[in-house]
Amino acid sequence: MKDLFRKFSKTGVLVIGDLMVDQYIWGKVKRISPEAPVPVVEVTKEDLLLGGAANVAHNIQSLGGKVFIAGTIGSDNTGKLLTNKLIEKGFNTDGIIIDGERSTTVKTRVIAHSQQVVRFDREVKSDISRFTSSLLLEYVASCLPHIKGIIISDYCKGLITKSLVKKIIDITKSKVFIATDPKIGHFNYYKNLSLLTPNLNEASFGSGIDIKDEETLIAAGKELITKLNCGSLIITRGDEGMTIFEKNNHITHIPTCAREVYDVSGAGDTVIATLTLCHSAGLSLKESAVVANHAAGIVVGKMGTAVTNQQEILKSMKECKPRDKIVTGKY
């Protein structure tokens, strides 16, 4: 693992997708409102964190990877705040396009006594303009000499379109590993990518198969691999770990470690960031998935949109005991 970590700083990964701010309002509840049967939250603090594609990029940076980031923000104060946060953390913001026709996406979560009370979103979900798309593609092309992987971070906020994905594939000419965590409603965008990492709900929707057990899980995986012609597929299964489907008909189940879960927000970001960075640095897909499994187990044990680092992963690998053995077979 230490040999792998040394390669991270020379492993370039581009994250392109929906940039957003994750706002957390923390407080305590001591009474119910007299106006309506809802809790009154006494606010104690507020955090503004990198969200969406920015959180994916933050995960790569926290692991020591060389990260490039592309996306759009609005010409609003939130956009300026997001840009400043990225600059403070050492990100290059050359790939961030300011679009005056759009607002910067903000997800606000109100947390009381370690539980989410409510979430509200401020966003524009219409597709980006052709001009903005062309600027993003120019930036992707400029990054190609410096990267080994691309993550398409789609949150259905309008940046990721079917046309954009196809053009990214055309530009890279299959020379770069391209991964995405697919979103419901956009599965037809993701044909011919290197890797897809849906969760159970997304895989059920994308395949048209209701996943209830191992038999339907395998059927859904086979359907997605065939329909989308992707190089590999990893279905994340929460506390059941993750299952890898490869084009050579190999299937591998990687169990999770027994951990207390506090907040699953951003766990998918951590998985795809860790997977792509590790695989781009030279690990096999299975080995990368094992590392990603540990990374996800760490961040769900933290409140809020969180990241992990090399030291925490090494500690997890030494101390965390998986619930079951890794099982490999044919599908």
ROSESE-376358 format. One line per field, with one value per residue (C-alpha): residue number from 1; residue in three letters; x negated, y negated, z negated. Coordinates in pm, 1 decimal. Layout:
# residues N
num	[NUM; ...] $
residu	[ALA; ...] $
xx	[X; ...] $
yy	[Y; ...] $
zz	[Z; ...] $
//
This chain:
# residues 331
num	[1; 2; 3; 4; 5; 6; 7; 8; 9; 10; 11; 12; 13; 14; 15; 16; 17; 18; 19; 20; 21; 22; 23; 24; 25; 26; 27; 28; 29; 30; 31; 32; 33; 34; 35; 36; 37; 38; 39; 40; 41; 42; 43; 44; 45; 46; 47; 48; 49; 50; 51; 52; 53; 54; 55; 56; 57; 58; 59; 60; 61; 62; 63; 64; 65; 66; 67; 68; 69; 70; 71; 72; 73; 74; 75; 76; 77; 78; 79; 80; 81; 82; 83; 84; 85; 86; 87; 88; 89; 90; 91; 92; 93; 94; 95; 96; 97; 98; 99; 100; 101; 102; 103; 104; 105; 106; 107; 108; 109; 110; 111; 112; 113; 114; 115; 116; 117; 118; 119; 120; 121; 122; 123; 124; 125; 126; 127; 128; 129; 130; 131; 132; 133; 134; 135; 136; 137; 138; 139; 140; 141; 142; 143; 144; 145; 146; 147; 148; 149; 150; 151; 152; 153; 154; 155; 156; 157; 158; 159; 160; 161; 162; 163; 164; 165; 166; 167; 168; 169; 170; 171; 172; 173; 174; 175; 176; 177; 178; 179; 180; 181; 182; 183; 184; 185; 186; 187; 188; 189; 190; 191; 192; 193; 194; 195; 196; 197; 198; 199; 200; 201; 202; 203; 204; 205; 206; 207; 208; 209; 210; 211; 212; 213; 214; 215; 216; 217; 218; 219; 220; 221; 222; 223; 224; 225; 226; 227; 228; 229; 230; 231; 232; 233; 234; 235; 236; 237; 238; 239; 240; 241; 242; 243; 244; 245; 246; 247; 248; 249; 250; 251; 252; 253; 254; 255; 256; 257; 258; 259; 260; 261; 262; 263; 264; 265; 266; 267; 268; 269; 270; 271; 272; 273; 274; 275; 276; 277; 278; 279; 280; 281; 282; 283; 284; 285; 286; 287; 288; 289; 290; 291; 292; 293; 294; 295; 296; 297; 298; 299; 300; 301; 302; 303; 304; 305; 306; 307; 308; 309; 310; 311; 312; 313; 314; 315; 316; 317; 318; 319; 320; 321; 322; 323; 324; 325; 326; 327; 328; 329; 330; 331] $
residu	[MET; LYS; ASP; LEU; PHE; ARG; LYS; PHE; SER; LYS; THR; GLY; VAL; LEU; VAL; ILE; GLY; ASP; LEU; MET; VAL; ASP; GLN; TYR; ILE; TRP; GLY; LYS; VAL; LYS; ARG; ILE; SER; PRO; GLU; ALA; PRO; VAL; PRO; VAL; VAL; GLU; VAL; THR; LYS; GLU; ASP; LEU; LEU; LEU; GLY; GLY; ALA; ALA; ASN; VAL; ALA; HIS; ASN; ILE; GLN; SER; LEU; GLY; GLY; LYS; VAL; PHE; ILE; ALA; GLY; THR; ILE; GLY; SER; ASP; ASN; THR; GLY; LYS; LEU; LEU; THR; ASN; LYS; LEU; ILE; GLU; LYS; GLY; PHE; ASN; THR; ASP; GLY; ILE; ILE; ILE; ASP; GLY; GLU; ARG; SER; THR; THR; VAL; LYS; THR; ARG; VAL; ILE; ALA; HIS; SER; GLN; GLN; VAL; VAL; ARG; PHE; ASP; ARG; GLU; VAL; LYS; SER; ASP; ILE; SER; ARG; PHE; THR; SER; SER; LEU; LEU; LEU; GLU; TYR; VAL; ALA; SER; CYS; LEU; PRO; HIS; ILE; LYS; GLY; ILE; ILE; ILE; SER; ASP; TYR; CYS; LYS; GLY; LEU; ILE; THR; LYS; SER; LEU; VAL; LYS; LYS; ILE; ILE; ASP; ILE; THR; LYS; SER; LYS; VAL; PHE; ILE; ALA; THR; ASP; PRO; LYS; ILE; GLY; HIS; PHE; ASN; TYR; TYR; LYS; ASN; LEU; SER; LEU; LEU; THR; PRO; ASN; LEU; ASN; GLU; ALA; SER; PHE; GLY; SER; GLY; ILE; ASP; ILE; LYS; ASP; GLU; GLU; THR; LEU; ILE; ALA; ALA; GLY; LYS; GLU; LEU; ILE; THR; LYS; LEU; ASN; CYS; GLY; SER; LEU; ILE; ILE; THR; ARG; GLY; ASP; GLU; GLY; MET; THR; ILE; PHE; GLU; LYS; ASN; ASN; HIS; ILE; THR; HIS; ILE; PRO; THR; CYS; ALA; ARG; GLU; VAL; TYR; ASP; VAL; SER; GLY; ALA; GLY; ASP; THR; VAL; ILE; ALA; THR; LEU; THR; LEU; CYS; HIS; SER; ALA; GLY; LEU; SER; LEU; LYS; GLU; SER; ALA; VAL; VAL; ALA; ASN; HIS; ALA; ALA; GLY; ILE; VAL; VAL; GLY; LYS; MET; GLY; THR; ALA; VAL; THR; ASN; GLN; GLN; GLU; ILE; LEU; LYS; SER; MET; LYS; GLU; CYS; LYS; PRO; ARG; ASP; LYS; ILE; VAL; THR; GLY; LYS; TYR] $
xx	[0.0; -284.7; -432.9; -90.7; -54.5; -387.1; -244.9; 62.4; -112.0; -208.5; 133.3; 355.4; 734.5; 983.9; 1321.5; 1589.8; 1941.0; 2191.9; 2010.8; 2202.9; 2182.8; 2294.9; 2423.7; 2466.1; 2662.8; 2606.4; 2825.9; 3030.5; 3401.6; 3565.2; 3922.6; 4189.4; 4305.8; 4640.6; 4713.3; 4691.9; 4596.4; 4230.4; 3912.6; 3753.5; 3379.4; 3157.3; 2861.0; 2516.1; 2289.9; 2281.2; 2040.0; 1996.2; 1829.4; 1733.1; 2015.4; 2095.8; 1808.0; 1609.4; 1634.2; 1513.6; 1212.3; 1155.4; 1146.6; 874.7; 672.7; 703.8; 560.5; 262.7; 370.3; 306.8; 654.4; 800.5; 1154.5; 1405.8; 1758.5; 1975.1; 2079.8; 2312.1; 2200.1; 2330.3; 2179.0; 2206.9; 2005.8; 1736.2; 1736.9; 1699.1; 1414.2; 1237.0; 1269.4; 1117.2; 829.2; 768.9; 733.0; 485.1; 704.5; 644.5; 975.1; 894.9; 1158.8; 1443.8; 1671.2; 1880.5; 2226.2; 2432.1; 2751.3; 2727.4; 2706.9; 2454.9; 2611.7; 2647.2; 2773.4; 2865.9; 2898.7; 3025.2; 2876.0; 2992.5; 2858.7; 2668.8; 2984.7; 3091.1; 3409.8; 3465.1; 3279.9; 3357.1; 3186.6; 3129.9; 3042.5; 3092.5; 3132.6; 3159.1; 2885.7; 2578.8; 2541.8; 2344.2; 2093.8; 2030.3; 2006.0; 1744.4; 1535.9; 1544.4; 1440.1; 1148.4; 1035.0; 1072.1; 853.1; 589.0; 573.7; 521.1; 138.4; 147.6; 413.5; 471.8; 835.2; 1156.7; 1452.1; 1785.1; 1962.1; 2330.0; 2584.1; 2851.6; 2800.9; 2762.0; 2388.0; 2361.0; 2548.8; 2551.5; 2370.4; 2099.9; 2027.6; 1999.3; 1761.4; 1544.2; 1516.1; 1433.1; 1164.1; 991.2; 993.0; 1017.9; 672.6; 800.1; 989.8; 1335.9; 1565.5; 1904.2; 2148.4; 2465.8; 2781.3; 3139.2; 3274.0; 2932.8; 2828.3; 2852.8; 2579.4; 2314.4; 2246.4; 1888.3; 1734.9; 1461.0; 1649.8; 1992.7; 2051.3; 2429.8; 2583.6; 2857.5; 3141.7; 2968.3; 2872.3; 3232.3; 3359.0; 3092.5; 3134.3; 3512.9; 3464.9; 3581.4; 3278.0; 3401.1; 3137.0; 2813.2; 2989.1; 3151.3; 2828.4; 2635.4; 2911.3; 2907.6; 2528.8; 2525.2; 2799.1; 2614.6; 2279.4; 2445.9; 2676.6; 2418.9; 2111.0; 1906.2; 1567.9; 1664.9; 1947.8; 1937.9; 2269.7; 2231.5; 2455.3; 2425.6; 2352.2; 2334.3; 2018.1; 1983.2; 2000.6; 1771.2; 1881.2; 1611.7; 1650.3; 1467.1; 1768.2; 1580.1; 1778.3; 1625.5; 1802.6; 1609.5; 1759.9; 1770.6; 1611.8; 1835.6; 1863.4; 2105.9; 2267.1; 2331.5; 2384.2; 2379.7; 2369.3; 2089.0; 1997.0; 2047.4; 1810.2; 1544.3; 1587.4; 1549.5; 1267.3; 1065.4; 1136.8; 1032.7; 720.0; 600.9; 673.7; 510.9; 204.7; 167.3; 382.3; 619.1; 990.1; 1039.6; 751.7; 881.7; 1228.4; 1085.8; 916.2; 1234.1; 1436.3; 1214.9; 1231.5; 1613.0; 1626.5; 1423.6; 1630.4; 1969.8; 1838.8; 1810.5; 2087.0; 2127.6; 1965.9; 1631.4; 1303.0; 1035.4; 657.6; 372.8; 313.7; 679.8; 690.7; 374.3; 519.6; 849.2; 668.1; 479.1; 772.2; 1098.8; 1212.0; 1437.8; 1762.6; 1698.6; 1429.3; 1381.4; 1557.0; 1472.6; 1660.1; 1827.6; 2163.0] $
yy	[0.0; -239.8; -170.0; -247.2; -569.7; -693.9; -668.2; -879.4; -1215.9; -1130.7; -987.6; -1248.9; -1214.6; -1460.2; -1503.9; -1660.5; -1709.9; -1896.5; -2117.4; -2211.3; -2333.9; -2108.4; -2330.4; -2169.9; -2348.0; -2181.9; -2228.2; -2090.0; -2019.7; -2089.3; -2168.2; -2139.6; -2451.9; -2591.8; -2690.6; -2339.2; -1987.9; -2030.1; -2045.3; -2379.1; -2352.6; -2577.3; -2635.3; -2584.1; -2593.9; -2591.0; -2425.1; -2488.6; -2189.9; -2084.5; -1880.8; -1681.3; -1669.4; -1897.7; -1634.0; -1363.1; -1579.9; -1651.5; -1275.1; -1226.6; -1519.2; -1396.6; -1059.7; -1236.8; -1214.0; -1473.0; -1604.1; -1826.8; -1958.9; -2081.1; -2211.5; -2521.0; -2766.8; -3063.4; -3426.1; -3441.9; -3466.8; -3090.4; -3035.1; -3271.2; -3093.3; -2753.6; -2879.3; -3030.9; -2705.3; -2511.5; -2759.6; -2746.6; -2368.5; -2399.8; -2316.4; -2461.7; -2620.5; -2675.0; -2418.0; -2589.2; -2790.0; -3077.9; -3065.5; -3377.6; -3199.7; -2943.7; -2949.1; -2752.3; -2437.1; -2426.7; -2133.2; -2239.4; -1973.8; -2051.5; -1810.1; -1778.5; -1519.6; -1343.5; -1299.9; -1481.7; -1678.6; -1816.6; -1888.8; -2156.6; -2219.0; -2534.0; -2444.4; -2483.3; -2147.9; -2252.6; -2135.9; -2355.7; -2554.5; -2431.6; -2711.2; -2601.9; -2241.1; -2333.6; -2517.5; -2213.7; -1982.4; -2211.5; -2180.1; -1799.5; -1788.5; -2007.4; -1767.9; -1447.9; -1455.9; -1479.6; -1225.0; -850.4; -856.5; -1057.1; -1055.0; -1173.7; -1298.5; -1320.8; -1456.7; -1531.8; -1908.8; -1967.3; -1954.5; -1590.3; -1534.2; -1238.5; -1447.1; -1557.1; -1198.7; -1081.0; -1364.7; -1289.2; -928.0; -1047.9; -1287.6; -1025.7; -758.8; -481.8; -570.2; -691.7; -498.3; -660.3; -587.9; -715.4; -664.0; -650.8; -831.0; -717.8; -854.6; -891.1; -529.3; -566.4; -833.7; -591.5; -349.2; -233.9; -361.4; -175.3; -141.4; -207.4; -204.0; -210.5; -129.0; 134.1; -106.8; -256.7; 87.9; 207.0; -92.1; -77.2; 294.6; 308.2; 594.9; 568.8; 681.8; 893.8; 1164.8; 1296.4; 1439.3; 1109.3; 923.2; 1133.3; 1096.7; 717.3; 703.5; 912.3; 695.3; 370.2; 498.3; 608.7; 312.5; 42.0; 223.7; 106.5; 252.1; 339.9; 284.2; 255.5; 261.3; 109.9; 281.0; 80.1; 302.2; 603.0; 469.4; 453.3; 692.7; 662.9; 778.7; 801.0; 863.2; 1195.5; 1327.1; 1303.0; 1191.3; 1098.1; 1018.4; 799.3; 788.1; 476.5; 433.5; 418.8; 48.9; -187.5; -405.8; -771.7; -933.3; -780.8; -1122.4; -1124.0; -755.6; -697.7; -987.7; -824.6; -487.2; -611.8; -853.1; -582.1; -319.4; -540.6; -672.4; -324.6; -165.0; -453.9; -412.4; -47.5; 170.2; 427.2; 348.4; 603.3; 461.8; 108.0; 213.3; 352.5; 19.1; -170.7; 51.2; -49.3; -416.3; -408.6; -234.3; -516.8; -807.1; -661.4; -665.3; -1044.7; -1302.9; -1525.1; -1507.1; -1355.6; -1238.9; -995.8; -976.2; -729.5; -688.5; -609.1; -349.8; -176.9; -169.0; -27.5; 246.8; 347.7; 334.5; 381.4; 741.8; 814.6; 994.4; 1259.7; 1375.0; 1231.9; 1469.9; 1495.9; 1696.5; 1690.9; 1540.9] $
zz	[0.0; -76.6; 268.4; 416.3; 218.5; 353.1; 705.8; 624.8; 653.9; 1013.0; 1105.7; 1268.6; 1254.6; 1404.0; 1234.3; 1454.9; 1325.0; 1112.4; 863.2; 551.8; 194.5; -90.8; -370.5; -713.9; -984.7; -1322.5; -1624.5; -1912.3; -1945.7; -2281.4; -2181.9; -1914.1; -1733.2; -1852.4; -1491.7; -1342.7; -1459.1; -1365.4; -1576.3; -1656.7; -1588.5; -1796.3; -1563.5; -1718.0; -1411.3; -1032.0; -788.5; -416.3; -247.9; 102.9; 255.6; 569.4; 817.8; 586.9; 313.1; 553.7; 637.5; 267.8; 198.4; 461.2; 328.1; -32.0; 76.4; 232.9; 597.1; 866.8; 945.2; 1215.7; 1186.8; 1447.3; 1404.3; 1382.9; 1114.0; 1116.0; 1100.7; 743.2; 396.8; 347.5; 664.2; 537.9; 202.6; 371.0; 589.5; 288.9; 93.9; 381.9; 412.5; 35.4; 60.5; 344.5; 643.5; 988.9; 1094.4; 1465.1; 1561.0; 1374.2; 1604.3; 1465.6; 1623.5; 1552.5; 1660.4; 1381.9; 1002.0; 798.7; 654.3; 273.8; 66.9; -285.2; -555.6; -904.5; -1160.7; -1520.6; -1766.9; -1483.9; -1276.4; -962.0; -1024.9; -674.6; -350.6; -95.0; 240.6; 443.7; 801.0; 1175.0; 1353.2; 1718.6; 1959.8; 1997.5; 2319.8; 2620.9; 2562.9; 2201.9; 2315.8; 2577.7; 2316.7; 2088.8; 2371.6; 2454.0; 2094.2; 2103.6; 2414.7; 2248.1; 1950.3; 2151.6; 2148.4; 1767.5; 1665.6; 1654.1; 1545.2; 1578.4; 1339.6; 1477.3; 1164.0; 1255.6; 1007.5; 1268.6; 1239.5; 1613.8; 1674.1; 1779.5; 2106.2; 2345.0; 2605.3; 2359.5; 2250.3; 2611.0; 2696.3; 2393.2; 2512.7; 2865.0; 2739.3; 2522.0; 2798.2; 2534.3; 2399.2; 2060.8; 1792.3; 1760.8; 1466.2; 1352.9; 1068.2; 1281.0; 1183.4; 1236.0; 1562.9; 1727.0; 1785.7; 2163.5; 2142.1; 2018.6; 2303.9; 2370.7; 2046.5; 1858.0; 1528.2; 1377.0; 998.9; 934.2; 598.9; 569.6; 639.5; 943.6; 1077.3; 1040.4; 1235.3; 1504.8; 1568.2; 1529.1; 1281.5; 921.3; 720.0; 429.0; 391.1; 541.6; 847.1; 942.6; 857.3; 1109.4; 1368.9; 1328.8; 1356.1; 1674.9; 1825.7; 1753.7; 1883.4; 2208.1; 2256.8; 2182.7; 2318.2; 2021.1; 1941.4; 1583.0; 1339.2; 961.2; 775.9; 429.2; 174.6; -146.3; -445.7; -209.1; -44.8; 334.3; 629.2; 933.7; 1278.7; 1546.0; 1919.4; 1896.6; 1698.3; 1369.1; 1066.3; 732.1; 406.9; 164.6; -186.2; -396.1; -735.4; -1041.3; -1129.9; -1294.3; -1027.1; -1107.8; -766.7; -417.1; -245.7; 8.6; -34.4; 339.3; 410.7; 195.0; 365.2; 721.5; 630.4; 454.9; 719.5; 1008.7; 838.9; 733.3; 1071.2; 1258.3; 1034.4; 1134.1; 906.3; 1054.5; 1037.7; 757.3; 553.6; 613.9; 496.3; 171.5; 97.9; 193.5; -38.6; -330.3; -228.4; -217.4; -554.3; -703.9; -567.0; -667.9; -1023.2; -1005.1; -1008.8; -703.3; -361.4; -456.0; -304.1; -417.2; -381.0; -342.5; -716.1; -790.4; -510.8; -636.3; -987.4; -858.2; -665.6; -978.3; -1219.2; -1030.3; -1000.5; -699.5; -768.7; -503.3; -262.5; 84.9; 323.3; 694.8; 955.3; 1294.1; 1390.3] $
//
